[in-house]
Amino acid sequence: MSNYITEVITKEKATEFDTYVTASPKASFMQMSTWADVKNNWKWRGIICRDKDGKICG
């Protein structure tokens, strides 16, 4: 049994994800939810992985 939870999030709930991306040294600004605002036909979909304590780990 895995200790990780995969979760699909919407742009309206992306603040926690964007904070994670901003703090990660390996992340890119193109991963942030606001990147979808660059073009009117782009959509953002967020998929996160949480550890057993509920913290985003990927």
CHARMM-style PDB file with segment names, atoms N, HN, CA, C and O in Angstrom:
ATOM      1  N   MET     1       0.830  -1.174   0.000  1.00  0.00      PROA
ATOM      2  CA  MET     1       0.000   0.000   0.000  1.00  0.00      PROA
ATOM      3  C   MET     1       0.884   1.250   0.000  1.00  0.00      PROA
ATOM      4  O   MET     1       1.847   1.339   0.761  1.00  0.00      PROA
ATOM      5  N   SER     2       0.548   2.202  -0.850  1.00  0.00      PROA
ATOM      6  HN  SER     2      -0.235   2.131  -1.468  1.00  0.00      PROA
ATOM      7  CA  SER     2       1.339   3.415  -1.006  1.00  0.00      PROA
ATOM      8  C   SER     2       1.015   4.435   0.083  1.00  0.00      PROA
ATOM      9  O   SER     2      -0.119   4.528   0.552  1.00  0.00      PROA
ATOM     10  N   ASN     3       2.022   5.186   0.467  1.00  0.00      PROA
ATOM     11  HN  ASN     3       2.943   5.111   0.086  1.00  0.00      PROA
ATOM     12  CA  ASN     3       1.833   6.270   1.428  1.00  0.00      PROA
ATOM     13  C   ASN     3       1.613   7.606   0.731  1.00  0.00      PROA
ATOM     14  O   ASN     3       1.637   8.656   1.373  1.00  0.00      PROA
ATOM     15  N   TYR     4       1.399   7.568  -0.576  1.00  0.00      PROA
ATOM     16  HN  TYR     4       1.379   6.715  -1.097  1.00  0.00      PROA
ATOM     17  CA  TYR     4       1.222   8.790  -1.355  1.00  0.00      PROA
ATOM     18  C   TYR     4      -0.179   8.860  -1.933  1.00  0.00      PROA
ATOM     19  O   TYR     4      -0.789   7.838  -2.247  1.00  0.00      PROA
ATOM     20  N   ILE     5      -0.680  10.076  -2.069  1.00  0.00      PROA
ATOM     21  HN  ILE     5      -0.184  10.906  -1.814  1.00  0.00      PROA
ATOM     22  CA  ILE     5      -2.007  10.303  -2.635  1.00  0.00      PROA
ATOM     23  C   ILE     5      -1.851  11.196  -3.856  1.00  0.00      PROA
ATOM     24  O   ILE     5      -1.222  12.252  -3.783  1.00  0.00      PROA
ATOM     25  N   THR     6      -2.422  10.775  -4.974  1.00  0.00      PROA
ATOM     26  HN  THR     6      -2.933   9.917  -5.034  1.00  0.00      PROA
ATOM     27  CA  THR     6      -2.430  11.594  -6.181  1.00  0.00      PROA
ATOM     28  C   THR     6      -3.736  12.365  -6.216  1.00  0.00      PROA
ATOM     29  O   THR     6      -4.807  11.820  -5.947  1.00  0.00      PROA
ATOM     30  N   GLU     7      -3.630  13.634  -6.550  1.00  0.00      PROA
ATOM     31  HN  GLU     7      -2.761  14.077  -6.769  1.00  0.00      PROA
ATOM     32  CA  GLU     7      -4.799  14.507  -6.524  1.00  0.00      PROA
ATOM     33  C   GLU     7      -4.803  15.401  -7.765  1.00  0.00      PROA
ATOM     34  O   GLU     7      -3.781  15.996  -8.108  1.00  0.00      PROA
ATOM     35  N   VAL     8      -5.937  15.491  -8.427  1.00  0.00      PROA
ATOM     36  HN  VAL     8      -6.767  15.007  -8.149  1.00  0.00      PROA
ATOM     37  CA  VAL     8      -6.115  16.417  -9.544  1.00  0.00      PROA
ATOM     38  C   VAL     8      -6.700  17.700  -8.971  1.00  0.00      PROA
ATOM     39  O   VAL     8      -7.703  17.671  -8.258  1.00  0.00      PROA
ATOM     40  N   ILE     9      -6.067  18.826  -9.285  1.00  0.00      PROA
ATOM     41  HN  ILE     9      -5.253  18.851  -9.864  1.00  0.00      PROA
ATOM     42  CA  ILE     9      -6.551  20.100  -8.757  1.00  0.00      PROA
ATOM     43  C   ILE     9      -6.936  21.038  -9.902  1.00  0.00      PROA
ATOM     44  O   ILE     9      -6.422  20.930 -11.015  1.00  0.00      PROA
ATOM     45  N   THR    10      -7.837  21.943  -9.605  1.00  0.00      PROA
ATOM     46  HN  THR    10      -8.255  22.031  -8.701  1.00  0.00      PROA
ATOM     47  CA  THR    10      -8.272  22.931 -10.587  1.00  0.00      PROA
ATOM     48  C   THR    10      -7.458  24.212 -10.412  1.00  0.00      PROA
ATOM     49  O   THR    10      -6.795  24.404  -9.392  1.00  0.00      PROA
ATOM     50  N   LYS    11      -7.517  25.069 -11.401  1.00  0.00      PROA
ATOM     51  HN  LYS    11      -8.056  24.914 -12.229  1.00  0.00      PROA
ATOM     52  CA  LYS    11      -6.780  26.333 -11.326  1.00  0.00      PROA
ATOM     53  C   LYS    11      -7.247  27.169 -10.139  1.00  0.00      PROA
ATOM     54  O   LYS    11      -6.453  27.897  -9.543  1.00  0.00      PROA
ATOM     55  N   GLU    12      -8.514  27.071  -9.797  1.00  0.00      PROA
ATOM     56  HN  GLU    12      -9.159  26.480 -10.281  1.00  0.00      PROA
ATOM     57  CA  GLU    12      -9.054  27.824  -8.660  1.00  0.00      PROA
ATOM     58  C   GLU    12      -8.437  27.384  -7.330  1.00  0.00      PROA
ATOM     59  O   GLU    12      -8.468  28.133  -6.354  1.00  0.00      PROA
ATOM     60  N   LYS    13      -7.886  26.191  -7.290  1.00  0.00      PROA
ATOM     61  HN  LYS    13      -7.861  25.582  -8.083  1.00  0.00      PROA
ATOM     62  CA  LYS    13      -7.282  25.664  -6.064  1.00  0.00      PROA
ATOM     63  C   LYS    13      -5.770  25.500  -6.206  1.00  0.00      PROA
ATOM     64  O   LYS    13      -5.169  24.672  -5.522  1.00  0.00      PROA
ATOM     65  N   ALA    14      -5.159  26.279  -7.086  1.00  0.00      PROA
ATOM     66  HN  ALA    14      -5.647  26.951  -7.642  1.00  0.00      PROA
ATOM     67  CA  ALA    14      -3.755  26.080  -7.425  1.00  0.00      PROA
ATOM     68  C   ALA    14      -2.764  26.876  -6.576  1.00  0.00      PROA
ATOM     69  O   ALA    14      -1.558  26.758  -6.789  1.00  0.00      PROA
ATOM     70  N   THR    15      -3.227  27.669  -5.637  1.00  0.00      PROA
ATOM     71  HN  THR    15      -4.207  27.765  -5.464  1.00  0.00      PROA
ATOM     72  CA  THR    15      -2.318  28.506  -4.848  1.00  0.00      PROA
ATOM     73  C   THR    15      -1.256  27.679  -4.136  1.00  0.00      PROA
ATOM     74  O   THR    15      -0.077  28.032  -4.164  1.00  0.00      PROA
ATOM     75  N   GLU    16      -1.652  26.597  -3.507  1.00  0.00      PROA
ATOM     76  HN  GLU    16      -2.609  26.310  -3.484  1.00  0.00      PROA
ATOM     77  CA  GLU    16      -0.697  25.741  -2.793  1.00  0.00      PROA
ATOM     78  C   GLU    16       0.313  25.145  -3.767  1.00  0.00      PROA
ATOM     79  O   GLU    16       1.504  25.074  -3.465  1.00  0.00      PROA
ATOM     80  N   PHE    17      -0.160  24.718  -4.929  1.00  0.00      PROA
ATOM     81  HN  PHE    17      -1.128  24.776  -5.174  1.00  0.00      PROA
ATOM     82  CA  PHE    17       0.724  24.153  -5.944  1.00  0.00      PROA
ATOM     83  C   PHE    17       1.722  25.204  -6.441  1.00  0.00      PROA
ATOM     84  O   PHE    17       2.916  24.924  -6.544  1.00  0.00      PROA
ATOM     85  N   ASP    18       1.239  26.404  -6.746  1.00  0.00      PROA
ATOM     86  HN  ASP    18       0.269  26.632  -6.663  1.00  0.00      PROA
ATOM     87  CA  ASP    18       2.122  27.464  -7.234  1.00  0.00      PROA
ATOM     88  C   ASP    18       3.182  27.826  -6.197  1.00  0.00      PROA
ATOM     89  O   ASP    18       4.321  28.125  -6.554  1.00  0.00      PROA
ATOM     90  N   THR    19       2.820  27.800  -4.934  1.00  0.00      PROA
ATOM     91  HN  THR    19       1.894  27.556  -4.644  1.00  0.00      PROA
ATOM     92  CA  THR    19       3.784  28.043  -3.862  1.00  0.00      PROA
ATOM     93  C   THR    19       4.854  26.959  -3.861  1.00  0.00      PROA
ATOM     94  O   THR    19       6.038  27.252  -3.698  1.00  0.00      PROA
ATOM     95  N   TYR    20       4.440  25.710  -4.043  1.00  0.00      PROA
ATOM     96  HN  TYR    20       3.478  25.473  -4.176  1.00  0.00      PROA
ATOM     97  CA  TYR    20       5.379  24.589  -4.118  1.00  0.00      PROA
ATOM     98  C   TYR    20       6.337  24.768  -5.301  1.00  0.00      PROA
ATOM     99  O   TYR    20       7.546  24.588  -5.155  1.00  0.00      PROA
ATOM    100  N   VAL    21       5.799  25.120  -6.465  1.00  0.00      PROA
ATOM    101  HN  VAL    21       4.817  25.267  -6.584  1.00  0.00      PROA
ATOM    102  CA  VAL    21       6.622  25.305  -7.664  1.00  0.00      PROA
ATOM    103  C   VAL    21       7.624  26.442  -7.450  1.00  0.00      PROA
ATOM    104  O   VAL    21       8.797  26.309  -7.799  1.00  0.00      PROA
ATOM    105  N   THR    22       7.172  27.536  -6.889  1.00  0.00      PROA
ATOM    106  HN  THR    22       6.219  27.643  -6.605  1.00  0.00      PROA
ATOM    107  CA  THR    22       8.042  28.690  -6.657  1.00  0.00      PROA
ATOM    108  C   THR    22       9.211  28.338  -5.739  1.00  0.00      PROA
ATOM    109  O   THR    22      10.316  28.847  -5.921  1.00  0.00      PROA
ATOM    110  N   ALA    23       8.977  27.481  -4.766  1.00  0.00      PROA
ATOM    111  HN  ALA    23       8.079  27.067  -4.618  1.00  0.00      PROA
ATOM    112  CA  ALA    23      10.012  27.115  -3.798  1.00  0.00      PROA
ATOM    113  C   ALA    23      10.946  26.015  -4.294  1.00  0.00      PROA
ATOM    114  O   ALA    23      12.015  25.813  -3.718  1.00  0.00      PROA
ATOM    115  N   SER    24      10.568  25.311  -5.336  1.00  0.00      PROA
ATOM    116  HN  SER    24       9.700  25.475  -5.804  1.00  0.00      PROA
ATOM    117  CA  SER    24      11.363  24.179  -5.813  1.00  0.00      PROA
ATOM    118  C   SER    24      12.502  24.643  -6.723  1.00  0.00      PROA
ATOM    119  O   SER    24      12.261  25.370  -7.687  1.00  0.00      PROA
ATOM    120  N   PRO    25      13.738  24.231  -6.430  1.00  0.00      PROA
ATOM    121  CA  PRO    25      14.868  24.650  -7.265  1.00  0.00      PROA
ATOM    122  C   PRO    25      14.858  24.015  -8.664  1.00  0.00      PROA
ATOM    123  O   PRO    25      15.539  24.505  -9.564  1.00  0.00      PROA
ATOM    124  N   LYS    26      14.111  22.954  -8.851  1.00  0.00      PROA
ATOM    125  HN  LYS    26      13.558  22.556  -8.119  1.00  0.00      PROA
ATOM    126  CA  LYS    26      14.081  22.275 -10.148  1.00  0.00      PROA
ATOM    127  C   LYS    26      12.840  22.613 -10.968  1.00  0.00      PROA
ATOM    128  O   LYS    26      12.652  22.068 -12.056  1.00  0.00      PROA
ATOM    129  N   ALA    27      12.007  23.489 -10.468  1.00  0.00      PROA
ATOM    130  HN  ALA    27      12.160  23.931  -9.584  1.00  0.00      PROA
ATOM    131  CA  ALA    27      10.755  23.816 -11.146  1.00  0.00      PROA
ATOM    132  C   ALA    27      10.961  24.932 -12.166  1.00  0.00      PROA
ATOM    133  O   ALA    27      11.969  25.637 -12.157  1.00  0.00      PROA
ATOM    134  N   SER    28       9.988  25.062 -13.028  1.00  0.00      PROA
ATOM    135  HN  SER    28       9.169  24.488 -13.035  1.00  0.00      PROA
ATOM    136  CA  SER    28      10.000  26.097 -14.057  1.00  0.00      PROA
ATOM    137  C   SER    28       8.729  26.935 -13.941  1.00  0.00      PROA
ATOM    138  O   SER    28       7.686  26.439 -13.515  1.00  0.00      PROA
ATOM    139  N   PHE    29       8.824  28.203 -14.321  1.00  0.00      PROA
ATOM    140  HN  PHE    29       9.672  28.606 -14.667  1.00  0.00      PROA
ATOM    141  CA  PHE    29       7.638  29.061 -14.298  1.00  0.00      PROA
ATOM    142  C   PHE    29       6.556  28.520 -15.225  1.00  0.00      PROA
ATOM    143  O   PHE    29       5.381  28.851 -15.062  1.00  0.00      PROA
ATOM    144  N   MET    30       6.934  27.698 -16.189  1.00  0.00      PROA
ATOM    145  HN  MET    30       7.888  27.429 -16.321  1.00  0.00      PROA
ATOM    146  CA  MET    30       5.952  27.121 -17.106  1.00  0.00      PROA
ATOM    147  C   MET    30       5.087  26.051 -16.441  1.00  0.00      PROA
ATOM    148  O   MET    30       4.119  25.585 -17.042  1.00  0.00      PROA
ATOM    149  N   GLN    31       5.416  25.659 -15.223  1.00  0.00      PROA
ATOM    150  HN  GLN    31       6.202  26.038 -14.735  1.00  0.00      PROA
ATOM    151  CA  GLN    31       4.610  24.700 -14.475  1.00  0.00      PROA
ATOM    152  C   GLN    31       3.519  25.385 -13.650  1.00  0.00      PROA
ATOM    153  O   GLN    31       2.595  24.725 -13.175  1.00  0.00      PROA
ATOM    154  N   MET    32       3.621  26.676 -13.480  1.00  0.00      PROA
ATOM    155  HN  MET    32       4.372  27.213 -13.866  1.00  0.00      PROA
ATOM    156  CA  MET    32       2.663  27.397 -12.644  1.00  0.00      PROA
ATOM    157  C   MET    32       1.306  27.510 -13.330  1.00  0.00      PROA
ATOM    158  O   MET    32       1.217  27.504 -14.558  1.00  0.00      PROA
ATOM    159  N   SER    33       0.278  27.609 -12.542  1.00  0.00      PROA
ATOM    160  HN  SER    33       0.351  27.613 -11.544  1.00  0.00      PROA
ATOM    161  CA  SER    33      -1.079  27.676 -13.083  1.00  0.00      PROA
ATOM    162  C   SER    33      -1.294  28.910 -13.947  1.00  0.00      PROA
ATOM    163  O   SER    33      -2.091  28.874 -14.883  1.00  0.00      PROA
ATOM    164  N   THR    34      -0.607  29.985 -13.653  1.00  0.00      PROA
ATOM    165  HN  THR    34       0.041  30.015 -12.892  1.00  0.00      PROA
ATOM    166  CA  THR    34      -0.773  31.222 -14.419  1.00  0.00      PROA
ATOM    167  C   THR    34      -0.205  31.130 -15.830  1.00  0.00      PROA
ATOM    168  O   THR    34      -0.509  31.975 -16.671  1.00  0.00      PROA
ATOM    169  N   TRP    35       0.602  30.134 -16.098  1.00  0.00      PROA
ATOM    170  HN  TRP    35       0.850  29.447 -15.415  1.00  0.00      PROA
ATOM    171  CA  TRP    35       1.167  29.956 -17.435  1.00  0.00      PROA
ATOM    172  C   TRP    35       0.059  29.726 -18.465  1.00  0.00      PROA
ATOM    173  O   TRP    35       0.235  30.065 -19.635  1.00  0.00      PROA
ATOM    174  N   ALA    36      -1.041  29.174 -18.067  1.00  0.00      PROA
ATOM    175  HN  ALA    36      -1.183  28.899 -17.116  1.00  0.00      PROA
ATOM    176  CA  ALA    36      -2.166  28.939 -18.986  1.00  0.00      PROA
ATOM    177  C   ALA    36      -2.794  30.245 -19.463  1.00  0.00      PROA
ATOM    178  O   ALA    36      -3.513  30.252 -20.463  1.00  0.00      PROA
ATOM    179  N   ASP    37      -2.536  31.338 -18.770  1.00  0.00      PROA
ATOM    180  HN  ASP    37      -1.952  31.332 -17.958  1.00  0.00      PROA
ATOM    181  CA  ASP    37      -3.102  32.634 -19.157  1.00  0.00      PROA
ATOM    182  C   ASP    37      -2.372  33.274 -20.340  1.00  0.00      PROA
ATOM    183  O   ASP    37      -2.827  34.288 -20.870  1.00  0.00      PROA
ATOM    184  N   VAL    38      -1.254  32.695 -20.754  1.00  0.00      PROA
ATOM    185  HN  VAL    38      -0.884  31.872 -20.323  1.00  0.00      PROA
ATOM    186  CA  VAL    38      -0.464  33.258 -21.844  1.00  0.00      PROA
ATOM    187  C   VAL    38      -1.254  33.270 -23.155  1.00  0.00      PROA
ATOM    188  O   VAL    38      -1.188  34.233 -23.919  1.00  0.00      PROA
ATOM    189  N   LYS    39      -1.986  32.212 -23.402  1.00  0.00      PROA
ATOM    190  HN  LYS    39      -2.039  31.430 -22.782  1.00  0.00      PROA
ATOM    191  CA  LYS    39      -2.799  32.137 -24.623  1.00  0.00      PROA
ATOM    192  C   LYS    39      -4.234  31.791 -24.239  1.00  0.00      PROA
ATOM    193  O   LYS    39      -4.466  31.031 -23.298  1.00  0.00      PROA
ATOM    194  N   ASN    40      -5.179  32.342 -24.959  1.00  0.00      PROA
ATOM    195  HN  ASN    40      -4.991  32.959 -25.723  1.00  0.00      PROA
ATOM    196  CA  ASN    40      -6.582  32.154 -24.581  1.00  0.00      PROA
ATOM    197  C   ASN    40      -7.109  30.744 -24.830  1.00  0.00      PROA
ATOM    198  O   ASN    40      -8.176  30.399 -24.323  1.00  0.00      PROA
ATOM    199  N   ASN    41      -6.403  29.929 -25.586  1.00  0.00      PROA
ATOM    200  HN  ASN    41      -5.536  30.209 -25.998  1.00  0.00      PROA
ATOM    201  CA  ASN    41      -6.876  28.566 -25.832  1.00  0.00      PROA
ATOM    202  C   ASN    41      -6.095  27.513 -25.036  1.00  0.00      PROA
ATOM    203  O   ASN    41      -6.276  26.317 -25.265  1.00  0.00      PROA
ATOM    204  N   TRP    42      -5.243  27.930 -24.122  1.00  0.00      PROA
ATOM    205  HN  TRP    42      -5.096  28.901 -23.936  1.00  0.00      PROA
ATOM    206  CA  TRP    42      -4.507  26.998 -23.274  1.00  0.00      PROA
ATOM    207  C   TRP    42      -5.289  26.738 -21.999  1.00  0.00      PROA
ATOM    208  O   TRP    42      -5.966  27.621 -21.472  1.00  0.00      PROA
ATOM    209  N   LYS    43      -5.184  25.522 -21.519  1.00  0.00      PROA
ATOM    210  HN  LYS    43      -4.635  24.804 -21.946  1.00  0.00      PROA
ATOM    211  CA  LYS    43      -5.812  25.157 -20.244  1.00  0.00      PROA
ATOM    212  C   LYS    43      -4.742  24.590 -19.330  1.00  0.00      PROA
ATOM    213  O   LYS    43      -3.779  23.972 -19.783  1.00  0.00      PROA
ATOM    214  N   TRP    44      -4.921  24.807 -18.059  1.00  0.00      PROA
ATOM    215  HN  TRP    44      -5.703  25.309 -17.690  1.00  0.00      PROA
ATOM    216  CA  TRP    44      -3.992  24.275 -17.073  1.00  0.00      PROA
ATOM    217  C   TRP    44      -4.662  23.135 -16.331  1.00  0.00      PROA
ATOM    218  O   TRP    44      -5.823  23.233 -15.936  1.00  0.00      PROA
ATOM    219  N   ARG    45      -3.923  22.057 -16.145  1.00  0.00      PROA
ATOM    220  HN  ARG    45      -2.979  21.978 -16.466  1.00  0.00      PROA
ATOM    221  CA  ARG    45      -4.398  20.920 -15.350  1.00  0.00      PROA
ATOM    222  C   ARG    45      -3.308  20.592 -14.339  1.00  0.00      PROA
ATOM    223  O   ARG    45      -2.149  20.392 -14.702  1.00  0.00      PROA
ATOM    224  N   GLY    46      -3.683  20.542 -13.100  1.00  0.00      PROA
ATOM    225  HN  GLY    46      -4.625  20.705 -12.806  1.00  0.00      PROA
ATOM    226  CA  GLY    46      -2.711  20.259 -12.060  1.00  0.00      PROA
ATOM    227  C   GLY    46      -2.898  18.871 -11.475  1.00  0.00      PROA
ATOM    228  O   GLY    46      -4.005  18.477 -11.109  1.00  0.00      PROA
ATOM    229  N   ILE    47      -1.803  18.144 -11.393  1.00  0.00      PROA
ATOM    230  HN  ILE    47      -0.904  18.464 -11.690  1.00  0.00      PROA
ATOM    231  CA  ILE    47      -1.799  16.828 -10.749  1.00  0.00      PROA
ATOM    232  C   ILE    47      -0.674  16.862  -9.727  1.00  0.00      PROA
ATOM    233  O   ILE    47       0.485  17.089 -10.074  1.00  0.00      PROA
ATOM    234  N   ILE    48      -1.017  16.639  -8.484  1.00  0.00      PROA
ATOM    235  HN  ILE    48      -1.959  16.454  -8.202  1.00  0.00      PROA
ATOM    236  CA  ILE    48      -0.017  16.671  -7.425  1.00  0.00      PROA
ATOM    237  C   ILE    48       0.031  15.329  -6.709  1.00  0.00      PROA
ATOM    238  O   ILE    48      -0.897  14.523  -6.783  1.00  0.00      PROA
ATOM    239  N   CYS    49       1.120  15.121  -6.027  1.00  0.00      PROA
ATOM    240  HN  CYS    49       1.874  15.776  -5.967  1.00  0.00      PROA
ATOM    241  CA  CYS    49       1.294  13.934  -5.198  1.00  0.00      PROA
ATOM    242  C   CYS    49       1.544  14.430  -3.779  1.00  0.00      PROA
ATOM    243  O   CYS    49       2.400  15.285  -3.552  1.00  0.00      PROA
ATOM    244  N   ARG    50       0.797  13.893  -2.839  1.00  0.00      PROA
ATOM    245  HN  ARG    50       0.101  13.199  -3.023  1.00  0.00      PROA
ATOM    246  CA  ARG    50       0.955  14.262  -1.430  1.00  0.00      PROA
ATOM    247  C   ARG    50       1.539  13.086  -0.652  1.00  0.00      PROA
ATOM    248  O   ARG    50       1.245  11.926  -0.938  1.00  0.00      PROA
ATOM    249  N   ASP    51       2.372  13.410   0.336  1.00  0.00      PROA
ATOM    250  HN  ASP    51       2.611  14.353   0.568  1.00  0.00      PROA
ATOM    251  CA  ASP    51       2.903  12.364   1.199  1.00  0.00      PROA
ATOM    252  C   ASP    51       1.889  12.022   2.288  1.00  0.00      PROA
ATOM    253  O   ASP    51       0.784  12.566   2.303  1.00  0.00      PROA
ATOM    254  N   LYS    52       2.252  11.146   3.175  1.00  0.00      PROA
ATOM    255  HN  LYS    52       3.149  10.704   3.163  1.00  0.00      PROA
ATOM    256  CA  LYS    52       1.313  10.685   4.210  1.00  0.00      PROA
ATOM    257  C   LYS    52       0.859  11.794   5.148  1.00  0.00      PROA
ATOM    258  O   LYS    52      -0.166  11.663   5.819  1.00  0.00      PROA
ATOM    259  N   ASP    53       1.627  12.901   5.198  1.00  0.00      PROA
ATOM    260  HN  ASP    53       2.459  13.007   4.653  1.00  0.00      PROA
ATOM    261  CA  ASP    53       1.258  14.035   6.046  1.00  0.00      PROA
ATOM    262  C   ASP    53       0.459  15.094   5.293  1.00  0.00      PROA
ATOM    263  O   ASP    53       0.114  16.130   5.860  1.00  0.00      PROA
ATOM    264  N   GLY    54       0.165  14.841   4.024  1.00  0.00      PROA
ATOM    265  HN  GLY    54       0.445  13.999   3.563  1.00  0.00      PROA
ATOM    266  CA  GLY    54      -0.613  15.773   3.219  1.00  0.00      PROA
ATOM    267  C   GLY    54       0.204  16.855   2.534  1.00  0.00      PROA
ATOM    268  O   GLY    54      -0.358  17.746   1.898  1.00  0.00      PROA
ATOM    269  N   LYS    55       1.525  16.788   2.655  1.00  0.00      PROA
ATOM    270  HN  LYS    55       1.982  16.064   3.172  1.00  0.00      PROA
ATOM    271  CA  LYS    55       2.410  17.779   2.049  1.00  0.00      PROA
ATOM    272  C   LYS    55       2.666  17.418   0.582  1.00  0.00      PROA
ATOM    273  O   LYS    55       2.865  16.249   0.253  1.00  0.00      PROA
ATOM    274  N   ILE    56       2.660  18.419  -0.290  1.00  0.00      PROA
ATOM    275  HN  ILE    56       2.498  19.369  -0.022  1.00  0.00      PROA
ATOM    276  CA  ILE    56       2.950  18.167  -1.702  1.00  0.00      PROA
ATOM    277  C   ILE    56       4.397  17.702  -1.835  1.00  0.00      PROA
ATOM    278  O   ILE    56       5.313  18.333  -1.307  1.00  0.00      PROA
ATOM    279  N   CYS    57       4.590  16.608  -2.537  1.00  0.00      PROA
ATOM    280  HN  CYS    57       3.846  16.095  -2.966  1.00  0.00      PROA
ATOM    281  CA  CYS    57       5.943  16.083  -2.741  1.00  0.00      PROA
ATOM    282  C   CYS    57       6.265  15.918  -4.225  1.00  0.00      PROA
ATOM    283  O   CYS    57       7.352  15.462  -4.581  1.00  0.00      PROA
ATOM    284  N   GLY    58       5.345  16.279  -5.065  1.00  0.00      PROA
ATOM    285  HN  GLY    58       4.462  16.650  -4.776  1.00  0.00      PROA
ATOM    286  CA  GLY    58       5.615  16.201  -6.506  1.00  0.00      PROA
ATOM    287  C   GLY    58       4.397  16.488  -7.323  1.00  0.00      PROA
ATOM    288  OT1 GLY    58       4.458  16.462  -8.552  1.00  0.00      PROA
TER     289      GLY     58
END
